[in-house]
C-alpha cells in the first residue's frame, strides 16, 4: 500500500439556502481507498467509489448553474469553473488506471505534468486552451 494518496474534497455543511458547495461534496475522498481497491483487484468497488464522487460533482455543477452565472455574476461563474476544474483534475488521478489516455488529455488541458495520487490544487487561474471533447458522441444505431 502506498501512503499519502489523498484526493480532494473536504467536508462541510451546505449553505443556509441549501445550495451545495465544494466542501459539501462527499467528505474526504482518499486515494488510498480507491488505490487499495485497485490493488486488491476490486475494480467494481473502485469504480463505484469514483462514480459516487462524479455524481456529487455533477450535482454541484447542476445546482450552481454556471450557464446562468456567466450572464449574471461573472465572479461567481469563475469560482464555479475553478472548483470544477479542480475536481476534474483530481478525478483524473483516480481514473488514471481505467482511462489513461483520456486522463492524459485532461492533464494536458490543465497543465498538470504527470499523474499522481496526491491532491491537485491550483495556485492561480486556470487558462484552458485548445480544448476538444474527450469522448465522441455515442450514436444509437437502428
C-alpha positions in Angstrom: 0.0 0.0 0.0 1.3 3.4 -1.0 1.0 6.0 1.8 -0.3 9.5 1.4 -2.6 9.2 -1.5 -5.4 11.6 -0.7 -7.7 13.2 -3.2 -9.9 16.2 -2.7 -12.9 17.1 -1.2 -13.2 18.3 2.4 -16.5 18.0 4.4 -18.7 21.0 5.3 -22.3 21.9 5.9 -24.4 23.1 2.9 -25.1 26.8 2.7 -28.2 28.0 4.6 -30.1 28.2 1.4 -29.4 24.5 0.8 -27.1 25.1 -2.2 -24.1 22.8 -2.4 -20.5 23.9 -2.4 -17.2 22.2 -2.8 -16.8 21.3 0.8 -20.2 19.7 0.9 -19.2 17.1 -1.6 -18.6 13.5 -0.3 -16.3 14.2 2.6 -12.7 13.3 2.2 -12.1 11.0 -0.7 -9.0 9.0 -0.1 -6.8 7.9 -3.0 -5.8 5.2 -0.6 -9.3 3.8 -0.6 -9.5 3.7 -4.4 -5.9 2.6 -4.8 -6.3 -0.2 -2.3 -9.4 -1.4 -4.2 -7.4 -1.4 -7.4 -4.5 -3.3 -5.7 -6.9 -5.9 -4.4 -8.4 -6.2 -8.0 -11.7 -4.9 -6.7 -12.3 -2.9 -9.8 -16.1 -2.7 -9.5 -15.8 -1.2 -5.9 -13.1 1.2 -7.0 -15.2 2.4 -10.0 -18.3 2.7 -7.8 -16.4 4.9 -5.3 -15.2 7.1 -8.2 -18.7 7.2 -9.7 -20.1 8.4 -6.4 -17.7 11.4 -6.5 -18.6 12.0 -10.1 -22.3 12.1 -9.2 -21.7 14.6 -6.4 -19.6 16.7 -8.8 -22.5 16.7 -11.4 -24.9 17.7 -8.7 -22.6 20.6 -7.7 -22.4 21.7 -11.3 -26.1 21.5 -11.9 -27.0 23.3 -8.7 -24.6 26.1 -9.3 -25.9 26.7 -12.8 -22.7 28.2 -14.3 -24.5 28.9 -17.6 -26.7 31.3 -15.6 -23.9 32.7 -13.5 -21.9 33.5 -16.6 -24.6 36.0 -17.6 -25.5 37.3 -14.1 -22.3 37.1 -12.0 -19.0 36.5 -13.8 -17.1 36.3 -10.5 -19.3 33.5 -9.2 -19.1 31.8 -12.6 -15.2 31.9 -12.4 -15.3 30.4 -8.9 -17.6 27.6 -10.0 -15.5 26.8 -13.0 -12.3 26.9 -10.9 -13.9 24.4 -8.5 -15.0 22.2 -11.3 -11.5 22.2 -12.9 -10.0 21.2 -9.5 -12.5 18.4 -9.2 -11.8 17.2 -12.7 -8.0 17.3 -12.1 -8.4 15.1 -9.0 -10.8 12.8 -10.8 -8.1 12.3 -13.5 -5.8 10.9 -10.8 -8.4 8.4 -9.7 -9.4 7.4 -13.2 -5.9 7.1 -14.5 -5.8 3.2 -14.1 -9.1 2.9 -16.1 -8.9 5.5 -18.9 -5.2 6.6 -19.0 -5.4 8.2 -22.5 -8.3 10.5 -21.5 -6.7 11.4 -18.2 -3.5 12.3 -20.1 -5.6 14.7 -22.3 -7.1 16.2 -19.1 -3.7 16.8 -17.6 -2.5 18.4 -20.8 -5.5 20.8 -20.8 -5.0 21.6 -17.1 -1.2 21.8 -17.5 -0.5 19.0 -15.0 2.8 17.3 -15.7 2.0 13.8 -14.5 -0.5 11.6 -12.8 -0.1 11.3 -9.1 -2.1 10.0 -6.1 -1.5 13.4 -4.4 -4.1 16.2 -4.1 -4.0 18.6 -7.1 -4.6 22.2 -6.3 -4.1 25.3 -8.4 -2.4 28.4 -7.2 -3.6 30.7 -9.9 -6.3 31.0 -12.5 -6.6 28.2 -15.0 -6.5 29.1 -18.6 -7.9 26.5 -20.9 -6.7 26.4 -24.5 -7.4 24.2 -27.5 -10.0 22.1 -25.7 -11.6 19.2 -27.5 -14.1 16.6 -26.4 -12.5 13.6 -24.5 -15.0 11.2 -26.0 -17.0 11.1 -29.2 -20.8 11.2 -29.0 -22.5 7.8 -28.8 -25.0 7.4 -31.6 -27.7 4.8 -31.3 -27.8 2.7 -34.4 -31.1 1.4 -35.7 
